[in-house]
Amino acid sequence: MKLYWQRRNSALYSILILMLALFFMKPVASYAQSQVTDSLTKVLAAHPVKDTTHVAILNQLSRFLFTQAPSLTETYAKEAFHISDSLHYLPGKLWATRNLALAENAKGNLEKQMDLTLAALKLAEQLKDLRATGILNADLGNIFIEQQQPRQGLIYQKRALAIKQQGNDQAEIGKTLNGIGTSYMVLKEWDSALHFLYASERIKLALNDHRGLAYAYENIGQIFSVKGNYPEALRYHTMSSRYYKESDNIQGVIKSDLNLAQTHTFLKDFAAAEEDLAHAAQLNKNMQNARNEMIYYRYRSMLDSARGNFAQALEDFKEFQALSEDVFSAEKSKVIANSKEKYESEKKQHENELLKKEQLLHLATIKQQKIFVIFCIVLFLALATFTVLLYRVFKRQRDLYGQLNNRNRRVQQQNQIILDQNAALESGNQVKDKIFSVISHDLRAPLGILEGMLFLLRDEKMSQEQFKQFVDELWRDMKNTSSMMDNLLQWANSQMKGIRVMADDFNITALLNSEFELLQTLARQKNIQLNNYLPPVIHVYADKDMIRMVLRNLISNAIKFTPKNGNITIDYRLMPDKVEVMVKDNGIGIPFEDQSKVFSNIYYSTTGTQNEKGCGLGLPLSKDFIQRNNGQIWFHSYKDKGTSFHFTLPLSEEEETSAHGMTIILHPTRDYSN
């Protein structure tokens, strides 16, 4: 009976503590976030027992400190995780893992945040916790947005919205609508972004959620700034700043000060802009955020330039460039460190598995040896009368040694496989590091040239007429750079994460026509005749985006290696179950000794007829995409005569039916000897 009352009183005390925690966590406008944090700290001190209630308070305290002290967020989350693990308390473990992921976000470790968020999502699905599943899907969407993958982010954000709408959680629905709006901002689809941000604003106004309104108003203000409506941008940035200050979100206050400085500069209110920048710089001294400091010098350069202080503007711009390179290098170092950490973790895991196997084999051998010794003693005592039985035992022993030898051979083979895999991983990392080093140089050089010329033009140190002399060359360099960037991103995606083929029926002629005007413009730069002989409709079954990249790469390559006044032809052959597309030019051709490198992983690249640069990824990537879509690709090339690239794609079922019974349809006026 006494034990019953003890348990009953303990349960009532836990409920009382939890109610107090929920009361202090309630987002009432009269409570500042620092007051909530202080209250939670007092509740935690009043409840030292390491039970599920203690875990709940730790997790809430960790979440509230995320915008003020990310290091404390990690400290409290780790403690909550360890207690939950010892209690086998999965809900506590779930939210502790999510808070650890947020702490990694504050440190800029997006890969670690992704891993921890996926682990938390797995726990949420195991517990069938609909609310947690929605929040974590939204977190994944935000990570993809920060990784500049807004399309992938939208998938998770919209999935999160559907889950939260099932539970009718208005506060979480408002957050997710803001996240979807952010995705459309990254995609530069401003009207779509405003649609979702206004929807988020309505919900947060109804809930009196000033903390959430700060984020929504910051995004809306940035959109109006992009659209050139600076008075409206100023209004929203001002409201955002007020709500960030109200919720003690220091990082948010710094961002809003920087946004206000930019907007005041555009509105010619230089004194206000100067005050905003000074306040942002003062706050950032404690935060030590390099990205904020970089943006500070960029906006200060704009302010000094607008005030006519071009010398100081140039110094500020140089500081911005230096910080930009530091941030780029730091982020690259983080990626390399994360890759190395993953490699070491996988290597250690392989070694541990191998050691376990060796230990099990050793124990099995010792056990069998003990049995054999005992059995031999028994056989020795019964040697006189059990001669036949002894013969059978020796035979069995021979078989046993054979099995042990086979096992040893298998272990040695596994060791060799692991060593080969480690060598392959090391070689792959070296190749990737080398390629990223070369490409980062080739991409940054033309951007630096463009940046410098735009700086001169903006500050009226170069006339419009002088700038026009370089427009064609700059445009061609930027298109080459854009093409290299597209190839690099597609290659990196295929190498690091894999690519899913999203095959569907589409008209390849319409796809080519959508790209043809841009390609024609590139061709006219060199006075090249670009001819398209594809019929109006050819439906194929493949991944549309992959085939778009293949067409763009092949035709761009033809333009690159064809001299002025040349000729390029896009033609086809239609067969019962597939279509063959050909891109022919009368350019400089590929030397015979280099033809084996074209589709290889050596990433072979040379300059074009007007010194156009490339990264050597386009053709290997095209081969990979065609093969993934059940096609084939090949080429014929003769030096100083030209090159023809050919690839095949399966026809759609409708097109295949219409082509059934045909042999090959050829254009009657063209030569197919290549």
N, C-alpha and C positions, 0 to 999 in steps of 0.2 A: 504493500500500500504506500509506504514511504517513497519507494522508487517511482511509483506512478505519479505522485505529486511533484517529485523532483523533475521528471520529464515534462509534466504539464506546465510547471512554472518556467522551465527553460524555453519551451515552445512559445509561451505567451510573451516572454521577454524578447525572443527573436522577432516575433510579429511586431512588437512595439518599436524595436530599433528600425525595422524595415519601413514602418509607417513614417517614422521621423525622417528617414533618408529620402523617401518619396516626397515628403512635404518640402524638404529643402531643395530637392531637385526640380520641383515644379517651376516652369518658366514664367514666373510672375514678373510683370514689368518693373515693380518696385524693388526687386532684388537685383543687384548687379552680380555679374558672374563671379567676381572675387568674393562676395558675401556667401554665395552658394558653396564655393570651394572651401572657405573657412568653416562653414557649417558642417560640410561633409567630413572635414578633417576632425572636428570635435566629435562627431558621431562615431567615427572610426576609432578614436582614442577611447571613447566610452564603451566600446565593444571589442575588447582584445581577444576574445575567444575566436580561434581560427576555424570557423564553420562556414556554411553557405551564405549566411547573412554578412559575415565579414568579407567574403568574396564579392558579394553584390555591391557593397560600399566601395571596395577597392576599385572595381570596374567602373563605377559611376565617377569616382574621383579621377581616375585615369582619363576618362573621356572628357571631363570638364577642363582638365589641364592641358589638353591638346593644343589649343590656340595660345596658351600663355607660357607653358614650360614643357616642351616636348620631351625633355630628358626625364622629368618626373612622370610623365605619361608612361614611358617605358619601364621605370622603376616599379610603379604600382601595378602595371599590367603583368610584369614578370612574377611579382609576389602572388597576384590573383591566380595566375596560371599554375604555379607550383602547389598552392593550397588546393585548387580544384583537382589537380592531378592526383594528389594524395588522398582526396576524398572521393575520387572517381565521379566528380560532379561535372557532367558534360556541359550544361548551360553556362556555368562559370568559365569553363575552359574555352568555350566558343567566343564569349565576349572579350576575354583576356587576349585571345589570339587576334581578334579584330583590332583591339587597341594597340597591340604590338605592331600590326601592319600600319596603323596610322602614324606611329612613332617613326617607322622606317620612311614613310612619306615625307615627314618633316626633315629627315636627314637627306632626302633626295634619292634614296635607294628604291627605285620603282620596281626592280626585279624581285627584291626581297619582299616588298609589299605585296606583289602579285602572288608569290608563293604562300605567304601567310594568309592572304585573303581567300585563296582557293582552299587552304586547309580549314579555315573557319566555315566556308560554304559547305564543305563536306560534312562537318559536324551539324550544321543547321539542317541539312537534308536528312541526316541520320535521325535527328530529333523531330523532324517534320515541323519545324518552327517556321511558319509562313512569314512572319514579320522579319525575322533575321535573314531569311533567304532573300527577301526583297531588298533589304539594306545592303547585303553583301553583293548582290548583282549590280546595284547602283555603284558600289565602291569599285568593282571591276571595270564598269564603264568609265568612271573617272580616271582610273589608271591608264586605260587605253587612250583617253583624251590627252593626258599629260605626255604620253609616248607618241603623240601626233598621229594616232590611228583613230580618227573620229568615227569612221564608218563602223569599225569593230566596236567602238564605245557605244554607239547608238543601239546596237543589237542588245547589249546588256542593260542599257538604260531603259529601253522600251520593255524588255522582259521584266525589269524591276517595277516599272509603272503598272504593268498588268497584275503583278502579284500584290502590290500595295493597294490597288483598287479593289481586289477581292476582299481584303481586310478592312477597307474603307478608313485607312489611317491617313487622315488629311495632312498632318504635319509631314509625314514621310512622302506623301504624294507631291507636296509642294517642293520638297528638296529634289525629287527626281525630275520634276518638270524643269527646275532650274538647271539640272545636269544635262537634260536633253537640249535645252536652249544653248548651253555652253558648247555642246557638240556641233550644233549648226553654226555657231560663231566661228569655230575653227575651220569649218567647211566654207566660211564666207557666204552662207545663205542667210542673210540678215533678216529678211521678213519671216522666215520660218523660226529663226531664233527668237525674234520679238513675240511671235505668237505663243510660244511655250513659256517665255519669261513673264509675259503679262498674266498668263494662267497661273503661274507660280505666285505672282504678286497678289492676285485676288485671294488665294487660299491663305497666304501668310498675313494679309491684312485682316481677314476674318478671324484668324487665330491670335492676332496681336503679337505675331512672332517677329519682333524687331531684329533679333539675331539673324534669322533667315532672310529678312528683307534687305539686310545690308549686302548680302551676296547678289541677290536679284537686281538691286538698284545699281550695283557696280557694273554688272554685265550690260544692263540697259543703257547706262551712261556711255560705256565704250562703243556700243552700236551707234548711238546718236553722234558720237564724236567721229566715227568712221564716215557717217553719212553727211558730215559737215554741219549738223544742227548743234552748234556749240552752246547756245543758251539752254537748250533742253538737256544736253549732256551735263552742263554745270549743275542744273537742278538735281538730277539724279545722283551725281557724284557727291553733292553736298548732303543729301539724305543718307547715302551710303556711309559717309564719314561719320555722321551723327550716330547712326546705329552701331557702327563698329566700335566707337568710343563707349557707347552705352553698355556693350557686351564685353568690354575689356579685351577685345581682339586686336592685339598690338600689330600683328602682321597685316590685318585688314586695314588698320588705321594708316600704316605706312603706304599700302597700295593706293588707298583713297587720296592721300596727300599727293602722291605722284600723279594720279589721274587729274586731280584738281589743278596741279601745276601746269600740266600739258594744256588743259582746257582754258585756263586763265591766259596762257601764252597765246593761244589762238584768238582769244577775245581782246588781246592787246592790254590786258590788265597785268602789267609786269610786276608791280609791287606785290599783288596777291600771289602771283606765281612764285616770286622770290621767297615769300613767307611760307608757302606750302613746301617748297624744296628744303628750306632750312629745318622745318619741323620733321619732315621725313628723314633727313640726314641725322638729326638728333636721336630719333627713336631707333634708327637702324644701327647706331653705335652699340646698343645692347643686344640686338638680334644677330648682328654680324652676318647678314644675308648678302652674299656676293651678287646675286641676281638683282636685288633691290638697288645695290650700289651702282651696278652697271646701268640700270634704267635711269637712276638719278643723274648720272653724267650725260646720258643721251638727252634727257629733257633740259638739263642745264645748257647744253650746247644749243638746243633749239631756242631757249630763252635769250642767251647772249647774242645769237645770230639775229633774232627778231629785234633786239635792241640796237643792232648795228655794231656790236663789239665783236667783230669777226676774228680778231686775233685770239681773244679768250675762248670764243666758240670753237676755234680750231684746237686749242689745248684741251678743252672739255671733250671734244670728239676723239682726240687721240687717247685720252684716258678711258673713254667708253670702249674704244677698239681694244685697248690692252686688257681691260676687264673682261670683255667678250671672249678674247682668246683664252684668258685664264679659266673662265667658266666652261668653255668648250673643252679645254684640256682636263679640267677636273671631272667633267661628266664622262669623258672618254676613259679617264683613269678608273672611275667607278665601274664602268662597263667591263673593262679589262680585269679589274679586281674581282668582280662578281663572277666572271667567266672562269678565272683561275680558281676561285673558291669552289665553284661547282665541280670543276675538273678534279680538284684535290679530294672533294667529298666523295665523288664517284669512285675515284681510285682507291680511297680508303675503304669504301664499302666493298669493292671487289676483293681487296686484300683480306678483310674480315671474313667474308664468305669463304675464301680459300682456306683461311686458317681454321675455321670451324669444320670444314670438310676434312682437313688433315687431322684435326683432333679426333673427330668421330672415327676416322679410319684407323688411327693409332689405338684408340680404345678398343675397337672391334678386334684388331690384331692381338692386343694383349689378352683380351678375353678368350679368343680362340686358342692362343698359346697356353693359357692356364688349363683350358679344357683338354688340350692335347697332352700336356704333361700328366695330368691325372689319369687320362685314359691310357697313356703308355705304362704307368705304374701298374694299373689293373691288368693290362695285357702281359706285362713281364711276369706277374705272379701266376697268370694262367697260361704261360707259354707252352707248357708241355702238352696240355690237353686241347688247346684252342689254336692250333697252327693255321687252320684254314681261315679262322676269324681274323688272325693277325695279318694275313695276306690282304684281306679286304680293307683292314684299317690302313695299311701302308698305301693302298691304292687311293683311298679317300684322302689321305694326307697329300698325295701328289696333286690331286685335283684342287685341294685347298690352296696349295702354293701357286698353282696356275691362276686361280681366281685373284689372289693377292697381287700377283704380277700384272694381271689385266687391270686391276684397280689402280695400281701405281702408274701404269701407262696412261690411263684415262686422266689421272690427276696431272701428270706431266703435260699432256695435251691441253688441258684446261689452263695450266700455267702459261703455256706458249700462246694460247688464244688471248689471254689477258694482256700479256706483254705486247702482242701485235696490236691490240686495241689501244693500249696506252701510246704506242709509237704513232699510230694513225691519228689519235687525238692531238698529240704534240705537233705532228706535221701539219694537221689542219689548222691549228691555232696560228702557227707561223705563217702559213699561206694567207690566212685572213688578215693578220696584222699587217703583212706586207701590202696587200691589196688596199686596205683601208688607208694606209699611209700615202700610197700613190694617188688614190682617188681624192683624198682630202686636199692634196696639193692642187690637183687639176681642177677641182670644183671651186676652190677658194680664190684662185688666181683671177679668172674672168669676173667674179663677183667683186673682187677688190678694185679692178679697173673701172667697172661700172659705178661702184660707189664713189670712187674718187672723181670721176667726170661729173656725176650728178651733184656732188658737193660743190665743184667749181661752177656748175651751171646755176645752182641755187643761190650761191653767193655772188652771182653776176661777174665771176672772174673769167667766164668764157661766154661768148656771144652765141645767140641762137644759130647764126650761120655757121660758126665754127663747129658747134655741136652736131649740126646736120651732116657734116662731112663724115662723122664717125657712126651715124645711126645704123646704117646697113651692117657694118662690121660688128657693132655691139649687139644688134638683133640676132645675127647669125651665131655669135659666141654664146649668147644667152640660150638660144634654142639648142645648141650643142650641149651646153651645161644642163639644161632641163632634161634632155634625152639621157645624158649620163646619169643624172639623179634618179630618173624613173628606172633605168636598168639596174642601178645600184640597189634601190629599195626592193625591187622585185627579186634580185639575186639574194640579198640578205635575208628576205623573208623565206625564200625557198631553202636556203642553207641552214638557218638558225631555227625556224619553227615549222617549216614545211608549208606547202600550198595545197589547198583543197580545190579540186576542179569542180566548178559550178557549170556543168554542161547544160545547154538548152538549144532549141532550134532558133536560128536567126539568119537574116539575109546578109551574106558576107559582102555583097556589092554595096548595100546601104552602109555597112560598117566602113568600107573603104572610102565611099563618097563623103562620109562625115569627117574623115581625116584629110581628104584630097586637097581642099583649099589651102590648108596650112602647108602641105607638102609642095603644092604648086608654087606657093610663095618662096619656099626654100629653093626650089628649082629655078625660079626666075632670077634669083640672086646671081646664078651662074649662066643664065640664058640657056637653060637645058629644057628640051622638049619632053614633057611628061605625058605619056599616052595611057589611057585606061580603056581596055577592050573587054572588060567583064560585062556580061549581059545584065539587064536590069534586076533580075532576081535569080539568086542561087542560094537555096536554104541549106545550111549545114548544121550538124549537131556537134557543138563544141562550147568551150568557155569563151564567151564574147570578149571579156577584158584581156584574156591571154592572146587571142588571135589579133586583137587591136595592137597589142605590143609587138607581135611578130611582124605584122604589115608595116608598122611604123619603123621598126628596126631595119627591115630589108630595104625599104624604099629610101630611108635616110642614108643607109650605107651606099646605095647606088648613087645618090646625089653627091655624097662625100667623095667618092672615088671616080666620078665622071668629070672630065674637064669642061670648060666653057663650050657652048654650042653643041653639047652632046645630046644623046637621045636615050630615054628610058621608057620601057614598055611593060605594062602589067597585063598579062594574058592568062588564058585558062584552057584546060582540057576537061570535058565532062564525061565521066564513065558511069556505068550502071549503079555503083554503090559509093562512089567517091568523086571528088573534084580535085584536079591538080592546078595550083596557082603558080604562075611564073613571074619573076621580076628580072628583066633583062636590061643590061646597059652596054654601051660601047666605050666603057671607061678604060682605066689603065690595067685592069685585071689583077690577079693574085699570082705572084711568082710560084712556080711549081714546088719549090722547096718549103714554102710557107703554107701550102694548102692543107697539110695535115694538122696545123695548129688552129684552124678556123673554128672548129667545133669542140676543141679540147679544153681542158681545165687550165691551160697555160695562160689564158686570157691575153691572146695575141692582139696587138693594136698598133696601127701606124697612122700617120697624119694623112689627111685628104689632099686633093689637088690644090686647095687653097689653105693648107696647113690647119684644116679642121682637126680637132682632137677627139679622141674617144677613150673609153676605159676598157675595151676588150670583153665586155660582159654581154653585149647585145646578141651576138650569134650563138654562143653556148646557151644563153637563156632562151632564145627562140627555138633551138633544138629541143631543149627540155620541155617547153610548152607544147610544141607540136606532138612530141612523143606521148606526153600526158593525155593528149586528146586523140589518141589512137591514129596518128598520122605519121608520115615520114617526111624528112627534109634532106636535100642534097644540093650540090651545085656543080657547075662546069665553068672553068675560067681559063682564059688564055691571055698571056701577058701582052699588053698594048692593044688587045682586041675587045676585051670586055668580059663580063661575068653574067651568068644567069643562075638565080636561085629558084629551086622548085620545092613545093611542099604539097602534101595531100591532106585532105580532111574528109571524114565520113559525111555523106549526105544525110539530111533529115529523112524520116520515114516518108513524108509527103513527096519530097524531091526525088527520093530513091524510087518511089512508085512511078512517078512521071518519067523517070529516066530508064525504067526497066525495058529491056529488049534492045537498048541502044548499045553500040560498041564504044566508039570514042568520037566526041564532037570536037572538031578542030576549026579554027578560024582559017578560011581558005587563002588569005593573002599573006600569011606570016610563016616564017621559017622555024621549024622545031628541031633542027639538027642538033642543038645543044642539049 
